[in-house]
Amino acid sequence: MSSKVKSILLGLFTLVNMSVLGMGTYLVYMSTIGYEVPAITEANLRGIASLPEHLNEGPMVYTMDKFIVNLSGLPKRTIRIQVNLDMMSAESFEGIMQTENRARARDSIVRLLNDKTFDELETIQGKLFLKDKIVQEVNRVLKVGLVKDVYFTDFVMN
């Protein structure tokens, strides 16, 4: 190789090396010293994403009594479960508090659990599917209001 080609390659490698070094320095600076607190905070996001004022009455969670139910399939297994219903509004909370609706909701959940097997409820997907089915069943029972979500505070299968 001629000395002219070697000097051009040396200059090119030096330029690339300095560029990469400069970009690395800039990235380190921006991730540490040059970091600025974001203008959007969690409180601002919650304000934007919150429900309309008439629905934003605070948490309305109805805790049902514990269930002990026989599961389907062999060998015979049982499940002990406590269901908390996150209600959409005060009207829906009052709706589930009525004795007639409470009994119907409990009955529909017991029937739903009686049809499930241990293998269906063992996985995370099975538990999430069960939550969705409980929401559907309880919303079918309620005449006023809706259930947003279901929380399990006790879930033991044996």
C-alpha positions in Angstrom: 0.0 0.0 0.0 1.1 3.4 -0.7 1.7 6.0 2.0 -1.1 8.2 0.5 -3.7 5.5 0.9 -2.5 4.7 4.5 -2.8 8.4 5.5 -6.4 8.6 4.0 -7.4 5.4 5.8 -5.8 6.7 9.1 -7.7 10.0 8.7 -11.0 8.1 8.0 -10.6 5.8 11.0 -9.7 8.8 13.2 -12.9 10.6 12.0 -15.1 7.6 12.7 -13.5 7.0 16.1 -14.0 10.6 17.1 -17.6 10.6 15.9 -18.4 7.5 17.9 -16.7 8.9 21.0 -18.6 12.1 20.7 -22.0 10.3 20.4 -21.2 8.1 23.4 -20.2 11.2 25.5 -23.5 12.9 24.4 -25.6 9.9 25.4 -23.9 9.5 28.8 -24.4 13.3 29.4 -28.1 13.1 28.5 -28.7 10.1 30.7 -27.0 11.5 33.8 -26.0 15.1 34.1 -28.2 16.5 31.4 -31.4 14.7 32.6 -34.3 17.0 33.0 -37.4 16.1 35.0 -40.3 15.4 32.5 -43.0 18.0 32.4 -45.7 15.2 32.5 -46.0 13.6 35.9 -48.2 10.8 37.1 -50.6 13.2 38.8 -51.1 15.1 35.5 -51.7 11.8 33.6 -54.2 10.6 36.2 -56.1 13.9 35.9 -56.4 13.5 32.2 -57.3 9.8 32.2 -59.8 10.1 35.1 -63.4 9.3 34.7 -66.0 12.0 34.3 -66.9 13.8 37.6 -70.2 12.0 38.2 -68.4 8.6 37.9 -65.3 9.6 39.9 -66.8 9.0 43.3 -63.9 7.0 44.6 -63.5 3.3 44.8 -66.7 1.3 45.0 -65.5 -2.3 45.8 -68.1 -4.8 47.1 -66.5 -7.8 48.9 -68.6 -10.9 48.7 -68.5 -13.7 51.3 -66.0 -16.5 50.7 -67.1 -19.4 48.5 -66.2 -23.0 48.9 -67.2 -24.8 45.8 -66.7 -28.3 44.3 -64.9 -28.2 41.0 -65.8 -30.3 38.0 -63.7 -33.3 37.0 -61.8 -36.1 38.7 -60.2 -36.3 41.2 -62.8 -34.2 43.2 -61.3 -30.9 44.1 -62.6 -27.8 45.9 -61.9 -24.1 45.6 -62.1 -21.5 48.3 -62.4 -18.1 46.7 -63.3 -14.5 47.9 -64.4 -12.2 45.1 -64.3 -8.4 45.3 -66.3 -6.5 42.7 -65.0 -3.1 41.5 -68.2 -1.3 40.7 -68.5 1.5 38.1 -70.6 3.9 40.2 -72.6 4.3 43.4 -75.7 3.2 41.7 -74.2 -0.1 40.7 -72.8 -0.5 44.2 -76.3 0.0 45.6 -77.6 -2.5 43.0 -75.4 -5.3 44.2 -76.2 -4.5 47.8 -79.8 -5.5 47.2 -80.4 -9.0 48.6 -82.0 -10.3 45.5 -79.1 -9.2 43.2 -76.5 -10.4 45.7 -78.1 -13.8 45.9 -78.4 -14.1 42.1 -74.8 -12.9 41.6 -73.5 -15.5 44.1 -75.5 -18.2 42.5 -74.2 -17.4 39.0 -70.6 -17.4 40.3 -71.1 -20.8 42.1 -72.6 -22.3 38.9 -69.7 -20.9 36.9 -67.2 -22.4 39.3 -69.0 -25.8 39.4 -68.4 -26.0 35.6 -64.6 -25.4 35.9 -61.9 -28.0 36.4 -58.7 -27.7 38.3 -56.7 -27.7 35.1 -58.7 -24.7 33.7 -58.1 -22.6 36.8 -54.5 -23.6 37.5 -53.0 -21.2 35.0 -52.8 -17.4 35.0 -54.8 -17.4 31.8 -57.5 -19.5 33.4 -57.8 -17.1 36.3 -58.0 -14.1 34.0 -60.7 -15.9 31.9 -62.6 -16.6 35.1 -62.4 -13.0 36.1 -63.9 -12.0 32.7 -66.7 -14.6 33.0 -67.6 -13.4 36.5 -67.8 -9.8 35.3 -70.1 -10.9 32.5 -72.3 -13.0 34.8 -72.7 -10.3 37.5 -73.4 -7.6 34.9 -76.1 -9.9 33.5 -77.7 -10.0 37.0 -77.5 -6.3 37.7 -80.3 -4.1 36.3 -78.5 -0.8 37.1 -74.8 -0.3 37.0 -71.8 -2.3 35.9 -68.9 -4.2 37.3 -65.5 -2.8 36.1 -63.2 -5.5 37.4 -63.0 -8.5 39.7 -60.3 -9.0 42.3 -59.5 -12.3 44.1 -58.4 -11.8 47.7 -58.5 -15.5 48.5 -57.9 -18.2 45.8 -57.1 -21.7 47.1 -57.6 -24.9 45.2 -57.2 -28.3 46.8 
